[in-house]
Amino acid sequence: MQNFGGVIIEKIKPLDLQFGGLTTIENEIIFPEGCYKYLPDFEEQTSLYFESNTCVAQSADNAMETDMTERVVSEKISIENLQWLKWENYFKNGKINFNDRALAIASGTDPEAGNSLARVYQTAKEQGLASENIWPWDWRERDAKINNKKNFWNGGVLPVAVEEQMTEFKKRFDIVAEWVEIKDWKEAEKRGALQTCVWAWKKRGDKYYNPYPGKYNHAVQETSIDLLEVFDTYQPKIKQLESEADFYGWALKFNVFEKRHLEIMDKPKIENNSLVFCAEGAGEFGLYLDGNIIVDDLVKVLAVWFMRTPDREVPKKKTITLAQWNLFSKIDLKGRTITK
């Protein structure tokens, strides 16, 4: 684990979801021409009197706001949920606007050390998100008796109304994220909004660079790897880096789906003779054949999968969620139904 202030870099766990590999997320293209027109309004992380070190929460919110605004504009949100979002004041200038302070506090952000990307994501997923309007903070407030660190952090406690709104949001929407290696950012950018890390901020000419390769102290929303640009919580809001080497080598890709999208679930399409991995629960493996998943001794299952794969053919694999796994009937290698 690394911490140089603002962001805590943790190792990616072996079973974390990864774009293009171990993932359960359906990756439709939603930003064919980039995400710029869906970016939220700029919101800073530094007041007139103190530095909040909330870059992880704020850049995560920025990414989720970007993804969800596209879904609103593209009419992918049901009328019922859209009306609820409007009633609860989740919009600012026609775009989704989440409460950065609420997410920072709920996720246990350290006022001095910041937080990790994974912890903030898990908090958003498990607790939901509040609107900025329900508990606003004015960074430009000139009265130091109001605009101060103690008031901002509020003793690490969220108002009841904020918690209730977050809980209701969670009932209606599901937040999913997966890790993306930098070599895949260009494709991932089309399918979600990305959050990554940099070193803030060293400038050379009109571009920014990392003077300490391998070290990172700030989280941002990545907007274009081709342009080497990010959306930041310090002005200027759009910054261009010198090279890919100035980025952390991984990013979290965020998507926000309606729960309705998940509850009305069809069986995922799986090709015959695919090795299936359930990425949740006990992490089971099986072999998909003719509508069933064969679950048996793993060595034997792998041997059958290997022997059934023709030479020169890429072995077929599929990662699914526990809910999707449960949609399929299970049999053993002798064809006997497994009822557990």
N, C-alpha and C positions, 0 to 999 in steps of 0.2 A: 504493500500500500504506500502511495506517495501523497504528500500534502505540502504544498508551497503557498497555501493561502487561497481561499475561494473554492477550490475544487479538490476532492479527494479521489485519487486514481486507485481503483481496486482491480484485482485480476478478474478476468472474465471466467466464470465457472464453466466447466465442461458441458453442462446440460442447459446453458443459457441458449435462447433461440438466436439463430444466426441467419441473416439474409442469404439466400442461395444455397443453404445447407440445412441445418437442423432448425426447421421453422414450421409453425402451424398456421401462419398468416397468409391469407389469399392476397397476392400482390398485384392487384389491378393497377393500371396506369391512371393516375389522377392529375399529374402535373406534366403533361406532354410538352409544354412550353416553359416549364420552370414554375417556381412557387412565388415569385416576387409580387405578383398582384394580389396575393392572398396574405402577405405578411401583415401582422398587427401593427397598430400605432407604436411608435417608439416609447418605451418606458425605461427610465434609468434605474440604477441600483445604488446610487449615491445621493444622499441628501445634502443640504447646505451645511450640515453639522456632523455627519458620520457616514462611514462606509458600511454597508449591510452584509457584504459577502454572500449575497443571495443569488449569485449568477447561475447556479445549477437549477434552482427552482424557476428562475425567470426565463432562462433559455429553454427549459423543458416546456413551460407554459407557452412560450412563443411558438415552439414547434407544434404543440397540440392545437393552439389557436389557428395556426396556418392550415393544418390538416382539416380541422373542423369547419373553418370558414369556407373552404372549397366544397365541403359536403353540403353546406347550407346553400351556397350559390348554385350548385349543380342539382339542387332539389333532391338530395339523397336522404334528407331528414324528414320523418313523418310530420304531418300537420300538427298532430298532438304534441310531439316533443318540441317542434319549432315554436308553438304557442307558449309552451312552458318556459323555454329559454328566453323568450321575449318578456313574459310576465315577470320572470326572476331577474331581469336586467343583465343578461349575459352579453349584450351587444354594446359596442362602442364604435360609432361611425360606421355602422353596418357590418362590423366584423366581431367575431367572438373575442371576449376579453375575460380571462380568468384572473383570480386573485393571487398574485405572486406571494404576498406576505403570508396568506393562509397556508399555501403549499410549503413555504419555507419553514414555518413553525410546525406544521403537522409532521413534516419529515425529519424533524430534529436537527435542523441546520445549526451548526456551531457559528455564533456571531463572529468568531475569529478565524476558524479553519474552513468554514463552508460545509460542503456535503458531497456525496458521491452521486453519479448519474443514476446508478442502479437503485439506490435507496429512495431517491426522489421519485423515480418512476414507480416503484412498488407502492409508495404512499399514495400517489395519484390513482393508481389502479385499485388499491384496496379501500381507500377512503373517499374517493371522488374529488371533484373540483368545485370551488365556489366562484361566484362572479365578483369582479373588482368592485362593483357598485354596492355590494352588501356590506363591505368593510373597507372603504377606500383609504388610501394614504397619499398625502400631498408632499412629495419630496421637496417642493419649492416653498413650503410654509416657512415664513421668516421668524416666527415666534419659537425660540429654542425651548421654551417650556412645553410646547406641543410637539415639535419636530425634533425628537431626540431618540437615542437608541433604546432607552428603557420603555418608552411608550410604543415604539415600533414592535419590539419583541413581546410585549404584553405578558411578561412572565412565562412565556412558552405556552400560553393558554388561548384557545380559540373561543370566541363568543358562541353561545349555544345556537343562535340563528345561523351562523356560518357552518357549524357542524351539521345542522339539520339540512341545509341546502346541499352540502357536499354528499350527504347520505342519499338524498333524493336524486342527485346527478348520477351517482353510482348505480342506482336502480334502473336508470334510463339508458346509460351509456357504458361502454366497455373500452378501456384504454389498453392498447397492446403495443409492445415495442420489441424490437429485435436488434441485435448487434450487427453492424455492417463493417466489413474491412474496407479500408480506403480504396482498394482496387475496384470495389463494386459500388462506390458512391454514385457514380454517374447514372447507373441503372436504378439504384435505390431512390435517388432524388425524384424520379418520376412517380414513385409509388408511395411516398410518405414524406414527412418533414424530419430532417436530421439534426441531432444535437451532438456536438463534439467538444474537444478541449484545445486550447492554445496557450501561449504565454502572453499575458497582457502587460503593457503593450510597448514594443520597441519598434521605432519607425526608421526606415532608410529610404530617403526620397519620398515617394508617395505611397509606398507599400510597407507592410508590417512583416516582421520576421521573429523567429524564436532564437534568442541568443544562447539558450541553454537546451540544446537538442536532447529530447527524451524527458524533459521536465515540463510540467503544465500547471498553470495556476488560475485558469479562467475557463468557464464554459460558455459556449455561444451556439447559436443556430447556424448550421452550415447551409448555404443557399446555392452554391454552384462550385463544384470542383474544377470545372473547365475554366471558370473565371477566377478561381481561388478566393471566393468571396464568402463573408459571413455577415449575419445580422446580429448586432451587438447591443449590450445594455449600457455602453458608454458611447458618447458622440465621437466621431461620426458613426452613425448607426450601421452603415454598410462599409466594411473594411475589406481591402484586398491584401492577401498575403503574398509573399515572394514565391513560395514553392510548396508543393505537397509535403515536403519534409517539415514544414512549420506546423503542421496539424498533428494532433494525436492520431494514431493509426486506425482508430476505431470510432464509430459513431453509433448512436441509438436512433433507429428509425421509428417514429411515432405514427400511430393511426388511432382514430377515435371512431368506434362503430356504435350504432344503436344496438341496445340489447335485443330489440326485436329481430335484428339481423342475425343474431346468434341463436335465439330461441327457436325460430322457425328453421330448423336445420335439416338439410338433406344429407344423405350419405355422400362423403367426398368421393370423387372419381379416382379409382385406383386401378392401375393396369394389372392384369394377371401376372403372377410370379413376381410380385413386388415385396420386398422386405419392408414391413410396416413397424414403425417405432411410435409408441405412445409417449409423448414428451412430458406427460403429467402423471401424477400418482406414483405408482411403483415403477414406472418406466419400462413397460413390457414390450417385447418384440414378438412378431408373428409373421407368417407368410400368407399373403393374400392369393387365394385361388377360387375362382368361380363363385364369388359372392361371400365366401367365408374367410375368416382369419384363422390360420392354423397356429395353435399355441401348444408347444411341447418342449422337450429338452432343447435348449437353445443351440447346442452344437449340432444336433440332428436337423433342426430347422434350417440352420445356416448351410449345412451340407446339401439338403434338398434344394434350397434356393440356388446354390452354386451349380449343382449338377443340372438344374433345369434352365440355366442361363446359357444360351448358345455362345459358341466361340465368337469373339470379336464384337459381341453385343455388350453395351454398357449395362451393368446390373441395375435393376430398377429398385428404387427406394422411395418411401413416402413417410413423412412425419405428420402425425395427427394429434388432436387434443384428446383428452380423456372422454369428453362428451361424444366426440366422433367415433372413438374406439368402441364405445358402448352401443353404437348403432348397429354393429356387425355381430352376426352369430359367430361363435368360436367352436372349432373342432380340434381334435388332436390328429396326429399323423395317421391314425388308423380310421379316421372318419367319425369318431365318436363325439357326440355333442358335449361341450363343456358348459355346465350350467352356472358356475360360480360367477 
